[in-house]
Amino acid sequence: MIVLVFIFTNTTIAKAEGAPRIRDSVVFDHKLSDDKSALIPIVRVTSDDYSDGTSTIQEYSFPEAMIKIPENASYIEEKDTSKPNTLAIGCGWKPYSMMFQLSTGYTAYQVECYGMYNTQTGKETGPEHSRLLQFDLSTKKLKVLRQIDSMSYNSRINLYRNFKGYSVSTEEPEPSRPGDYRLKKVYVYSFETNKQIAVVNDNPRDGDPLIGNYDRALEDNTILLEENNTINGKQSMPKYFQLYPDGHKTEVFPNPHLGSERWGKKIGEIRYAEKYDSKRKDSFVGYTLNGKFTPLSPGNTKVLAGSTFSPNNTHLIISYSFRDPKAAYEATIVDVKTAKVLYTLPAHESGKRLHGYHWVNDDLVRINFNIDSFSGYLHVPTGIITKKGKEDYWGIGRVYSGNYSDLLTPEAPAQIIVNGKNVVYSGQGPFRLYKGDGALLVPLNDFAIAINAAVSVTKDGWQIQYGDQTIMIAKSKSTMFQGRAYVPLKTLTDQLGIKATVKEKDYE
């Protein structure tokens, strides 16, 4: 089983011109010992260079954290049916890992589960083991931070991205007394200190800031606690709290305006909200300034609207799917500071495809569709949408030594080799637009430097002089980003008679 952690940061790191732009990726995996008596954890660290698309890989082995395989069992990937028991790895859901920047440096975490099963019947023959692995990127050391052993699949370890912490659940309510939480204990820890900061009787949740169920927008760095009290054997009404990474909590209450306002969020002098207009009998996403509410979206009788703010509240995306499933969805991009509509995205998929957003930073956001192959990345300042590649996006914590605002996609660029040389990218590397023929676009000037060609600007595009050849590239065939022209690689190689080798990343 392989788990990827892509490491990025939303903070711009000041770097000298031409300095390397590196992204490190951590892969958690196992290898079978030579005598097949144990599974040995291994960690691979892949460093992708965004300046030329090259990669280097280092592998680390940790036999001290091995999982022993009993003599009467075999590892599931061996497909050995001669032994009565089988050791299997898996938590029942797709494994997830996260990377956090702590005071000690960057640290990756993965939850892994394993258990023993009857080879013939598939029934478990022992407890389910769950453990939390910690890998320090600077020291390259692995540590088993927590481990629980239980016959219940609901006893688990959960990670919380924005909160930078985890919870350990070891007990469940008795089946004979549904709703009785007295026997369940969930312990909440901070990754920064690895100290217990709360004990509750239900698993915390990453709160959707705009969920609308509470009297305020939930803060991004908190998790939502539900506390249930049992008095004389009867469960009382639950209370809800926001828990902060330092351990303090604040109570949140049901939204008193749920009938007229689904959510509200004040930024400066402007208050954004989704409100119900009783006169028009419709709901709108908009803002209030100087006592006046201004809608920013069509009414919900026509569309289903969803909203998302960028991490530092610089942009707001109001995305809406028309209730007619044959219609395409659209999205309005708003400058939060001024409430000015920057532009409306033209529809690029039908409304029947469910979609959401995952922010990389304030300028770059991933558009997630329920069918992953339809997903892409929106560069908010320009409105350019690029196609998602083959990178697994389950690694949520991210660290990148450059600035994501200077990229159209956070994914590692392809490596392009021409005349035995790597094309060196001065900015964004090759990419594919979301719409169109799917051609790989390359930075024209960078490509020309690699082949010792000269590029000059013309009225209608660019002229490329390569040896005794001269070709023209029309502006209509290009995409401009940060003053650089990107053109189809195939157009260049076909017209110049050059062979190019393209090595694209494939993490699946």
Secondary structure by P-SEA (a helix, b strand, c coil): cbbbbbbbbcbbbbbcccccbbbbbbbbbccccccccbbbbbbbbbbbccccbbbbbbbbbbccbbbbbcccccccccccccccbbbbbcccccbbbbbbbccccbbbbbbbbbbccccccccccbbbbbbbbbbccccccccccbbbbccccccbbbbbcccccbbbbccccccccccccccbbbbbbbcccccccccccccccccccccccccccccccbbbbbbbbbccccccbbbbbbbccccbbbbbcccccccccccccccccbbbbbcccccccccccccccccbbbbccccccccbbbbbbcccccbbbbbbbbccccbbbbbbbbccccccccccccccccccccbbbbbccccccccccccccccccccccccbbbbbcccccccccccccccccccccccbbbbbbccccccccccccccccccccccccccaaaaaaaabbbbbbcccccccccccbbbbbbccccccccccccccaaaaaaaabbbbbbbbbbcc
